[in-house]
Amino acid sequence: MRIKEIILLPNILDKLLWKHQVTEREIRQVLRNNPKFYYIEKGEDLYSALGRTQAGSDIIIFSIHKKSKDALIISARDMNDNERKRYGKK
């Protein structure tokens, strides 16, 4: 999947840092490092992206993909065990 621009709203970024300890840098690293995308929900074009940061953290990112190919990030966190298994099958 091609992403033209990553949209990170300040309130979402604050939540990701506070609640999940995920930084903007980690999100950008995962999305630029050929993540594994999964389609989640129709209507909003909600996707998850599973990938690894340069430091080796396994992160899952949830985003809404716009027709302009921009990705609006709505959440990101460390992968759980099931997500790690799914990512390992890449």
N, C-alpha and C positions, 0 to 999 in steps of 0.2 A: 504494500500500500504506500502510496506517495503522499507525503505531508509537505505542503508548501510552507506553512507557518504554524508555530506552536503558540497558542493563546493561553496565557496564565493570568487569571484575574488576581489582584492583590489579596482579596479575602480568601480565595481558595489556596493560594500559596501560603498564607499565614496558617491556615488550618493544617495543611500538609506538614509544615515545619513543626507545629505545636503537637498535633495528634499522632502523626505517623513518622516524624523525623526524616522526611524525604525533602531534599532540596531541589531547587529549580535546576541546578547543574546536573543532578542525578537524573531528573526527568529528561533533560535534553540528551544526556549520554545514552540512555536507554533507547530513545526514539531515533537516534542517529546510528545505532549499532545493530540495525537489521532485526528488530524485535519480531516476535511471533504474534500476529494479530488474530483476534477472534471477534466475530460479529455477535453482539449481545441482544440488541433490541431494535426492532423496526420503528419507524416514525421519527425518532430522534437520531438515528444512525449512531447508536452507542456501540463503541468497540472497547475491547481490552487489548493491551499490548504487554506481553511478557518479555522481559529482557534483563540484561545484566549491566551493571555500571562498570566503570574502569577499575573500581576498587573490589569488584567481585560480588556486590550485593545483588540479589535477585529481587526485582521490583515489578509489580503489576501496576499499570496505569490505565485509568478509565477516561475516555474522552468521547466527545461528540464531534463527528466529522462533518464539516460543512461542504456544500457544493463547490466552494472555492478551493477545496482541498486543505483548508486550515483545520487544525485540531484544537478544540476547546477542552482543556484539561479540567475534569471535574473531581478526580481523586487519584491518589497513588499511595501505595503502601508496599511493605515487604510481602513477598509471596507466601502463601501457606503451603503445607506439605503437598496437597493435591495439585496446586498450581505449579509447584516445582517439578513434580512428576510429569505434568503435561508439557512444561517447557523443555524438559529433558528429552522428550520425544521429537524435538525439532529436527 
